[in-house]
Amino acid sequence: MSESFDEQPGDAVPASQKSTWTQFIKSIASFSGDLSSLTAPPFILSPVSLTEFPAYWCERPELFAEIAQGNTPEDRAKRVLKWFVSTLKGQYTSRNETMGSEKKPLNPVLGELFYGHWPDKNGRGLTTLIVEQVSHHPPITAYYIANESRGITLQGHNAQKTSFSGGNIIVKQVGHATLTVSLPGGKKEHYLITLPRLRIEGLWYGSPYIELAETSWIQSSTGWLSTIKYQGKGYFSGKSHTFKADLTPPIGAGSGFQASSFEGQWNTTSKNTRTGAVFTDVTGPKEEVTVRQVEEQGEWESRALWYKVAKGIRESDFETAAREKSRIENEQRQRRRDEAAASTSWELKHFVHQDDDPLYERLGRLFKAIPPTEDVYIYQNNGPTV
């Protein structure tokens, strides 16, 4: 989706919401600080909580499972890059396809949980997902994805710092992910994955969409490094959602190893620039995570917690959605006041916070990561069985 010359301000905004949208745009433009605290107009709200977003990492579970089939460090690094690029469409453009434009997700409550899995098909193995909202101010979501039969795990956390610039919302993603592959001989390979910056465009027209910006990296403990540069559609030329990735060998690896480059659009297809062979192709169907029925979920699980709010949004019953949303938020505020009065604090269920991540620091030094250190949320291997 892109802006065209014949679009007018607010074209995509429902007539009944235009005044609200205008006030929202004005409040963004004059707001100082983190935009995540702003209340969005009802028509741009998503019925999905942010705790469900880590599922986008694995909506092509066969690519996740195939990482372990690489025979060499280079092959596995290339498979990690292929899997990562193939997750971007789901993470950053899927709402445009299902909802018409990018929507503001529901802001999770502290302790909110989301469980899911992708069943074993064609011998790929069962893949499980554990998500917990580990902080509310600022909002931080921790997640753990595992395919135990293939010896692959992904652990990470994500937060956002938002600002307004040049008519767009700029989102700096805070956090990182670490993918671990257990090899047959007992050794482990680790991959540090950093996150791209986001630019939310199309606000002026009431039809926001995400474009990726700047650079992200995937650093392997074997020394192989993927450098991924993102570029959006220019005002007069170019294609949206484009990227170029360079996979380079370890420093001092010798002439027996050579770099590889891949480019294309991360929401459709890309190719190997040297051979022309297809590298990623996400034009086919994805596989959404399997989740228990709402009736079977606990009160802290996302779809049960937000059921009435989501139902109101989907049915355009924004009065009910707003009322139920306020009820949940007020209950949470009271819970925090009660904890403060009792000098207690909320205890996380599945993750333990650690101020520094030695693995991030060690792998980050290889490509001069900024920041040089980050905290980490460590999964406690206590998720529900599938």
N, C-alpha and C positions, 0 to 999 in steps of 0.2 A: 504494500500500500504506500502511496506517495502523494505529495501535494501536487495538484494540477492547477493550471493557470485560471480555470473557470470556477474553482472552488471559492466559496465566500465564507467569511467568519461565521462559525456556528452552524454550518450546513448540516452536519450530522447530529445536531442536538435536537431532541424532541421539542416541539413547540411549547409544551407546558413546562419545559425545564430551561428555556433559554435565559431567563432572568437569573436563575440560580447558577447557571453555567458562567454567565458574565461575571457575577460576583466571585465565583470560585477562581476564575482566571485573574481577576484583580487582586484577590487575596494572595495568590501564588506570587504574582509579580512584586508585591510589596512585603512579602513575608521574609523574615530574617531568621535563619536557623534551619532545623531539620523539617522538611515538608511532610514527613510521615505522620505527624500529629494533626495535620489538617483534615477536616471532614469533607469528603468528596460528595458531589451531587448523587442522588440515588441512581440515575440511569447509568453511571459509570462504575457502580459497585459490582464486584464479582461475588457470586454465591459460594466461592471456594476459599477456604482458609489458606494462609501462607504455609501452614504446616504440610500441606499436600504437595508443595512444589518440589521437594527432593525426589519425588517419584519420577520426575522428568529425566533424572539421571539414567533411568533404566527402562525406558519405554521401547528400547530395542535390545531386549535381554540377551539375544543370541550374540550380539557384538560384544557385550560385557563378558559373556562366557568364553568367547573365542580368544580373548587376550591370553589366556593360559596356554593356548595351543601353539604360540610362537616358539620356534626352536632356538632362537638366538636373542640376545638383548636388543639388537636392532629391530628384529621382527616384532618382538613384544612391544617395544616403544612405538612402532608404527601402528600396531593394533590399538594401543591406548589412544593415540592421536585420532585414529579413525573413529573409535567409539566416542571420544569426547566431542569431536565436530558433529557427529550424528545426533548428539543430545541437544544441540543448540536450538534446532527448530522447535522442539517440544518446550524447551525452557523459555523461549523468547518470542515465538510467533504463533503458537497454537491457539491463544485466546482470540487473536484476530480472526482465525478460521471458524471457531465455534461460537464466538459472541459478537463478531462484527468489528470489534476494535479491542485494544488493550483495556483491561478493567483493573480497578484497584482491589486487590484481594482483601479478605477479612483479616484484620490484625489479630493474631493469636493471643490467647491469654497465657499467663505463666503456668506451665505444667500441662498445657494441651498436648495430646498425643495423637499420632497417626501411625497405624500399622497396615502393612499390605504385603503382597507377594506376587511373584510371577511363577506359575507352576512349571514343573519339569516337562519339557516338550522336546522330542527328538534327541533325547540324551543330553540336553544342555545343562540339566540340573535345576534344582529349586533355588530361586533368588528371593531373599527376604528383605524387608524394609522396616526400619524402626526410626521414628521421628519424634522429637520432643522439643517443645518451646522452652528453652533454658533461661530466657530473660525476656522481660516485657519492656523495660526501659533501660537501654535500647532494646528493640525486638531482635532476638537472636534465636535462630533455629538450628538445632544439631540433628545429625542424621547418621545412620549406619546401614549400609547395604552389603549383603553377603551372599555369595554363591559358594557354599562350603565344599560341595563336591568338586568344584574346579579350583578351590583354594584362592578365591579372589574376594577382597573386601574393600569397601570404600567408606571412609570416615571423614566427616567434615562438619563445618558450621558456617552459617551465612548471616550477615546483617547488611543493612543498607544505610548509607548516608546520602541524603538527597538535597539538591539545591536547584535554583532556577537560573538559567542563563540563555540569552538570545532567543527567548520564546520557547525553550525546551526545558524539560526536567532532566537534570544530570544525576545519575545514580552511581555512586562509588560503592561497589560491592566489597564488604569487609569480611574477611575470613578466607579459608582455603579448604581444600580436600586432599586427602592422602589415600592413594590406591595402593594396596599391597597384594603381591602375587607370591604364593607359596610354591616354590619349585620342587620337583621330584626328589632332589637330593637333600632337602631340608632347608636350603637357603631361602631367603626372602628378598624380593625386589620391591622397592618402594618408588612411588611416583608422586611428587608434589605438584598439585594442580592449583594454579591461581585463577582468579575470576576476572572476566572482562568488565570494562566500564560500560554503562548503559546510557543511552540518550533517548528519552521519550519525546517523540516528535508528533506533530499533528494536533497539538492541544488547541490551537487557535480555531480549528475547524470542528472541534468536538469529537474527533475520531483518532485518538492517540494510538501510536504504534511504537515498538521498540527497535532501535538500531544499536548495534554493538560498536564500540569505539576503542581505540588505542590498541594495547597489546596484552596478551596473557601468555603464560608459560606452563609447560609440563616438563619437570626435571626428573629424570630417572636416577636412581642410586647407582646405576651402571655408567652414568656419564652422558647418556644420550639426552639431548635437549630439543624440545619442540617449542618454537617461537611462533606465535599465531598473531598476525596483524589483521585488524578489522577495519573495514571502510564501508560507509553507506553511500546511498545515491546522492550525487551532486545535484545542484539546482538545475543544471542544464544537461548534464551527461552522467554516464556511469550507471551501474546496477546497484540495487539495494542488497543488503545482507552479504556482501562479498568478504572474502578472507584470502590470505596467503599464509601458508604454514611452511616453515623450514625445519626439517629434522636433521640435526647436526651431530656428528660422532663425538665421543669424549675427547677432550683436549689431549693431544699427544698420542692419539690412537694409531697414527701412521697412515701411509698411503693406501692401505688395504680397505679402508672404509671411506665412503663418500656421502656427502649430504644429499638429501632428497627434498624436493619442493612440491607443494600441492596448492592448488588454487581453484576458486569457484565461488558458488553461493552456498552458504551453510544451510539454507532452507530448501535447497533442491539437490544439486549435484556438484561434485568437484572432481578434479583429475590430477594425475601425476604430470607435472609440467614437462618432464623429460620424455616419458613414454607415451603420454596421452591416454593412458589407461584410466578407467573410472576409479576414483578413490572412495568417495562417499556418494550415496544415493538415498535420500530420505523422502522420495516422492511416493513410495509405497506406504501401506498402512502401518501404524504403530500398534503397540500392544499395551493398553492401559493396565495399571496395577489392579490386582484383585483385592477387594476389601470386603470385610464382613458386612452383612446387612445392618442398617442403622439400629434395628431392634435388638441386635445382639451385641452392640457396642456399649462400653462403659461411659459414664457421664463425662469423662475427660477426653474422650476420643472426638476428633474434629467434627465428623459428620453428625454425630449425636448432639454434641454441644451446640452447633450452629444450625441445627435442622430447621427450626422455625424461621430463622433469619434468611437462610438460603431459599426456603420455600417462598417466602415473601418476595425476595428479589426475582426469582424465576417467574413468578406469577404477576410481577409488576405491582404487587401490593406493598408499596414502599412504607406505608404507615405501620403495618404490622412488622415489617423488617426493622424499621427504626426503633419501634417500641421494644422488640425482643433484643435487639443489639444493645440498647441502653440498659436493659435489665441485666444482661450478662456483664456488661462493663461496670455497672454499679455494684454488683455482687463481688466482683474482683477488687474494686476499690475498698469495699468494706472488709474483705479478707485481709488486704494489706494493712488496714488500720488495726484490725484485731491482732495481727502478728506483731505489729510495732508495739501495741499496748502490752503484749505478753513477752516482749523481748525475744521473739522467735523469728525464724526465717523459713521460707519455703525450701523443702528438700527435693532435689531432683531425683527422678525415678530411675533413669537409665544411663545417665552420663555424670561424670565428675569433671569439674573445671580445674584446669591447671594453667598457671599464669604464663608459662612459656612452653614451647614445643621444640624440643631438641632436634627432631627430625626436620621440621621446617627450617630451623636455623642452619643445619648441616647442608641440606640440599639447596636452600636459598642462597647460600654463599657462592654456589657454583655459577649462578647467573646474576648475582648482586640484587637479590630480591628487595623490594621496598614495600613494607617496612622490613628491616633485617630480622625481626622477631615478631611472633604472634602467639596469642594464647591458644588453647586447645581444649576441646571437650572429649573426654575419653569414654568410649562405650564400655559398660560394665557386664556385657554378655548375659543380660538378664531379661531379654525380650520374650514375648509370648511364643509358644510353639504353634506351628502351622498345622 
